[in-house]
Amino acid sequence: MRVDFKRSVRIDASAREVYDWHMTDGAFERLTPPWEAVALKSRDASVAEGSRAVLTINSGPLALEWTAEHHDVEPGKEFSDRQINGPFKYWDHRHKFEQIEGGGCLLEDRIEFELPASFITHVGVDLIREKLKRMFEYRHSVTERDVLLKKTKQVKSKRILVTGSSRVIGSSLVPFLKTQGHEVVRLVRPNSCYSGIEWDPARRVVPSDDLEGFDAVVHLAGDNIAKGRWTNEKKERLRRSRVDSTSFLVDALSALKKPPSVFVAASAIGFYGDRGPEELTEHCRPGEGFLANLCRDWEAAASRAGEIGIRTVNLRIGVVLTPQGGMLEKLLSPFMMGAGGTIGTGKQYISWISIEDVVGAIYHGVTEETLQGPLNAVSPNPCTNDFFTKTLGKILARPAIFPVPASGARIAFGQMADETMLASCRARPMKLESAGFGFRQPELESALRQVLGKL
């Protein structure tokens, strides 16, 4: 039994603009919801009649391959993907781009599918329909926002160098930049799974000639601060991966014949330390403790780029909401088992930001020439740990009644618990708001629903 699914959205852009966005390198990654464990393994260079793409789908301990072939390709109007091999008995996905009289485009996605014989039940079909409904609500939202941003911002194509491109933020940033029309080159460590320019900051090795010709550099590299206890060895590793590597990169950029015009470097709201309910803007003094001192020195290393005329932005990034890493990823398992709850008193403030908005904030830092210095990359609506916990429990339809006492967090994580999980930081994105940045997910519940597929 073949089943038909259809969903459409009107976008205030031409059919050609929407079609061309789908053709860009990075569009597949942009269209893949963060809650789906799907990766692009390989694909032909362009979408043409007979070209193919191979996907990897991770479902628990199993990894499946899905090969799709493009057909009925009419540039500017439509293209279809037919399953050659994969989990369905039959699958054909038609993407249609229809110009609307008077302006705008109707983007229609139509899928005809048939389940394997063992799964043909009303329950199985309903589950697939619901999954597709959530997926295409996400895809159409991203498509519309990205296409309109590209159309209205009208940014001249830039050549952008990105470090830390394999981490959570970097892996979302790279496809976004590509679909906005920019050339992206990765600065990677030796033996990286990605191609790019190799550097080894520990040995202070980088091919300086290869760094010539970039318009912007986005520096996101750094050891995972939330992985493992903060032993003296771990603290030194954190410092080397942030302060020392940033200092080395700035030295390399300073030696170029033509340095980039902008350097956007990661920092964190840990700069402010534990400040209770105090509202914190970019003008506030640094806090106290290991993390605050680390962020202060990290920013100082990056700010040296300003001495040679490179506009420098220090991104003080908050708790990034994505199921692919960070705090939210760690919370999902206990919450799904009904064992979630507040940490400590629950009164400490969390300055969070959605993965979409942190990528947007980075892009704003690259493209808005008025921005420089510290920039709080956080939502305008910080919340207490208690509010965050209750909201997550509500969205997952799970109780959140098992608190973790401060003493328990300290036993499990040591100093890291005091300076991250138990610390209170109520940061405000004053400079982003003043620069006209439009948040895609400013409210906690809608942001969590978006990244978890609970739309």
Residue pairs with C-beta under 8 A, 6 or more apart in sequence:
1 114
1 120
1 125
2 90
2 112
2 113
2 114
3 112
3 113
3 114
3 115
3 125
3 128
3 129
4 110
4 111
4 112
5 110
5 111
5 112
5 113
5 129
5 132
5 133
6 108
6 109
6 110
6 111
7 108
7 109
7 132
7 133
7 136
7 137
7 140
8 106
8 107
8 108
8 109
9 106
9 107
9 140
9 143
9 144
10 100
10 104
10 105
10 106
10 107
11 18
11 104
11 105
11 106
11 107
11 143
11 144
11 147
11 148
12 103
12 104
12 148
13 104
13 105
13 147
13 148
13 151
14 99
14 103
14 104
14 105
15 76
15 77
15 97
15 98
15 99
15 105
16 76
16 97
17 105
17 147
17 150
17 151
18 97
18 105
18 107
18 143
18 147
19 75
19 76
19 77
19 97
20 76
21 27
21 143
21 146
21 147
21 150
21 179
22 47
22 79
22 95
22 143
23 46
23 47
24 178
24 179
24 181
25 175
25 178
25 179
26 174
26 175
26 176
26 177
26 178
26 179
27 175
27 179
28 40
28 43
28 53
28 175
29 40
29 171
29 172
29 174
29 175
30 142
30 143
30 146
30 175
30 176
30 179
31 139
31 142
31 143
32 38
33 134
33 135
33 138
33 139
33 453
34 322
34 323
34 324
34 355
34 451
35 323
35 451
35 452
35 453
36 135
36 453
37 57
37 58
37 59
38 55
38 56
38 57
38 58
39 55
39 56
39 58
40 53
40 54
40 55
40 56
41 54
41 55
41 56
41 65
42 53
42 54
43 51
43 52
43 53
43 54
44 51
44 52
44 53
45 51
47 70
47 73
47 79
48 70
48 73
49 70
49 71
49 72
49 73
50 69
50 70
50 71
51 69
51 70
52 67
52 68
52 69
52 70
52 84
53 67
53 68
53 70
53 81
54 65
54 66
54 67
54 68
55 65
55 66
55 67
55 68
55 86
56 63
56 64
56 65
56 66
57 63
57 64
57 65
57 66
57 87
64 86
64 87
65 85
65 86
66 83
66 85
66 86
66 87
67 83
67 84
67 85
67 86
68 81
68 82
68 83
68 84
68 86
68 91
68 93
69 81
69 82
69 84
70 79
70 80
70 81
70 82
71 79
71 80
71 81
71 82
72 78
72 79
72 80
72 94
73 79
73 80
76 97
77 96
77 97
77 98
78 94
78 95
78 96
78 97
79 94
79 95
80 92
80 93
80 94
80 95
81 91
81 92
81 93
81 95
82 91
82 92
82 93
83 90
83 91
83 92
87 116
88 113
88 114
88 115
88 116
89 114
89 115
89 116
89 117
90 112
90 113
90 114
91 111
91 112
91 113
91 114
92 111
92 112
92 113
93 109
93 110
93 111
94 108
94 109
94 110
94 111
95 107
95 108
95 109
96 106
96 107
96 108
96 109
96 110
97 105
97 106
97 107
98 105
98 106
98 108
99 105
100 106
107 140
107 143
109 136
109 139
109 140
111 132
113 128
114 120
115 124
115 125
115 128
134 453
134 454
134 455
135 453
137 455
138 450
138 453
138 455
141 450
142 356
145 440
146 176
146 179
146 180
149 180
150 179
150 180
150 181
153 180
153 367
155 180
155 181
155 182
155 367
157 181
157 182
157 183
158 182
158 183
158 215
158 216
158 366
159 182
159 183
159 185
159 213
159 214
159 215
159 216
160 177
160 182
160 183
160 184
160 185
160 214
160 215
160 216
160 217
160 218
160 366
161 185
161 186
161 187
161 197
161 211
161 214
161 216
161 217
161 218
161 260
162 170
162 173
162 174
162 177
162 184
162 185
162 186
162 187
162 217
162 218
162 220
163 170
163 186
163 187
163 199
163 217
163 218
163 219
163 220
163 221
163 249
164 170
164 219
164 220
164 221
164 222
164 266
165 171
165 173
165 174
165 186
165 187
165 188
165 194
165 196
165 220
166 188
166 192
166 193
166 194
167 220
167 221
167 325
168 320
168 322
168 324
168 325
168 326
168 355
169 220
169 266
169 317
169 320
169 355
169 358
169 359
169 362
170 220
171 324
172 322
172 355
172 356
172 359
173 218
173 220
173 359
173 362
173 363
174 184
174 186
176 359
176 363
177 184
177 363
178 184
180 363
185 196
185 197
185 214
186 192
186 194
186 195
186 196
186 197
187 196
187 197
187 199
187 206
187 221
188 194
188 195
188 196
188 197
188 198
188 199
189 198
189 199
189 200
190 198
190 200
192 198
197 206
197 207
197 210
197 211
198 206
198 207
199 205
199 206
199 207
199 249
200 206
201 221
201 240
201 241
201 244
201 245
201 248
201 249
202 240
202 245
204 248
206 248
206 249
206 252
208 252
208 255
208 256
211 252
211 253
211 256
212 256
212 257
212 258
213 258
214 260
215 260
215 261
215 262
216 260
216 261
216 262
216 263
216 264
216 366
217 249
217 253
217 260
217 262
217 263
217 264
218 264
218 265
218 362
218 366
219 246
219 249
219 263
219 264
219 265
219 266
219 302
220 266
221 241
221 245
221 266
222 238
222 241
222 242
222 245
222 266
223 237
223 238
223 240
223 241
223 242
225 238
225 268
225 270
225 291
225 416
225 420
226 326
226 327
226 330
226 416
226 420
228 234
229 413
229 414
229 415
229 416
230 238
230 290
230 414
230 415
230 416
235 290
238 294
239 294
239 297
242 294
242 298
242 301
243 294
243 297
243 298
243 301
244 301
246 265
246 298
246 301
246 302
247 301
247 304
250 263
250 301
250 302
250 304
250 305
253 259
253 260
253 263
253 305
253 308
253 310
254 304
254 305
254 308
259 305
259 308
259 309
259 310
260 310
261 310
261 311
262 310
262 311
262 312
262 313
262 365
262 366
262 369
263 302
263 305
263 310
263 311
263 312
263 313
264 312
264 313
264 315
264 362
264 365
264 366
265 298
265 299
265 302
265 305
265 312
265 313
265 314
265 315
266 298
266 315
266 317
267 295
267 298
267 299
267 302
267 314
267 315
267 316
267 317
267 374
268 291
268 295
268 316
268 317
268 318
269 280
269 316
269 317
269 318
269 351
269 376
269 378
269 425
269 427
270 287
270 291
270 292
270 294
270 295
270 419
270 420
270 423
270 425
271 286
271 287
271 292
271 295
271 296
271 299
271 316
271 374
272 280
272 284
272 286
272 287
272 292
272 316
272 425
272 427
273 286
273 287
273 288
273 289
273 291
273 292
273 419
273 423
273 425
274 287
274 289
274 348
274 418
274 419
274 422
274 423
274 424
274 425
275 284
275 287
275 424
275 425
275 426
276 349
276 424
276 426
277 349
277 424
277 426
278 284
278 426
279 426
279 428
280 351
280 376
280 425
280 426
280 427
280 428
281 376
281 427
281 428
281 430
281 431
282 316
282 373
282 374
282 375
282 376
282 430
282 431
283 430
286 292
286 293
286 295
286 296
289 418
289 419
290 415
290 419
291 419
291 420
292 419
295 316
299 314
299 374
302 312
302 314
303 312
303 314
303 373
305 312
306 312
306 372
311 369
311 371
311 372
312 372
312 373
313 365
313 371
313 372
313 373
313 375
314 373
314 374
314 375
315 361
315 362
315 365
315 375
315 377
316 374
316 375
316 376
316 377
316 378
316 427
317 353
317 358
317 377
317 378
318 350
318 351
318 352
318 353
318 358
318 376
318 377
318 378
318 379
318 382
318 425
318 427
319 326
319 327
319 350
319 351
319 352
319 353
320 326
320 352
320 353
320 354
320 355
320 358
321 328
321 352
321 353
321 354
321 355
321 447
321 448
321 451
322 328
322 329
322 354
322 355
322 451
323 329
323 332
323 451
323 452
324 355
328 448
328 451
331 340
331 392
332 396
334 340
334 402
335 392
335 393
335 396
335 398
335 400
336 396
336 398
337 398
338 398
338 399
338 402
339 402
340 389
340 392
340 393
340 398
340 399
340 400
340 402
341 389
341 400
341 401
341 402
341 403
341 404
342 385
342 386
342 389
342 400
342 403
342 404
343 385
343 389
343 403
343 404
343 406
343 409
343 421
343 422
344 385
344 404
344 405
344 406
344 409
344 421
344 422
345 385
345 406
346 384
346 385
346 386
346 389
346 403
347 384
347 385
347 386
347 424
348 384
348 385
348 422
348 423
348 424
349 382
349 383
349 384
349 385
349 424
349 425
349 426
350 382
350 383
350 384
350 385
350 388
350 425
351 376
351 378
351 379
351 382
351 425
351 426
351 427
352 378
352 379
352 382
352 383
352 388
352 444
352 447
353 361
353 377
353 378
353 379
354 379
354 440
354 441
354 447
354 450
354 451
355 451
356 440
356 441
356 450
357 377
357 379
357 439
357 440
357 441
357 442
357 447
358 377
360 437
360 438
360 439
360 440
361 375
361 377
361 429
361 432
361 437
362 377
364 371
364 432
364 435
364 437
365 371
365 375
368 435
370 435
371 431
371 435
374 431
375 429
375 431
375 432
376 427
376 428
376 429
376 430
376 431
376 432
377 429
377 432
378 427
378 428
378 429
379 429
379 439
379 441
379 442
379 443
379 444
379 447
380 428
380 429
380 433
380 439
380 442
381 442
381 443
381 444
382 425
382 426
382 427
382 428
383 391
383 444
387 444
388 444
389 400
390 400
391 444
391 445
391 448
392 400
392 448
393 399
393 400
394 445
395 445
395 448
395 449
395 452
395 454
396 452
396 454
406 417
406 422
409 417
409 421
409 422
410 417
410 418
410 422
413 421
429 437
441 447
441 450
448 454
449 455
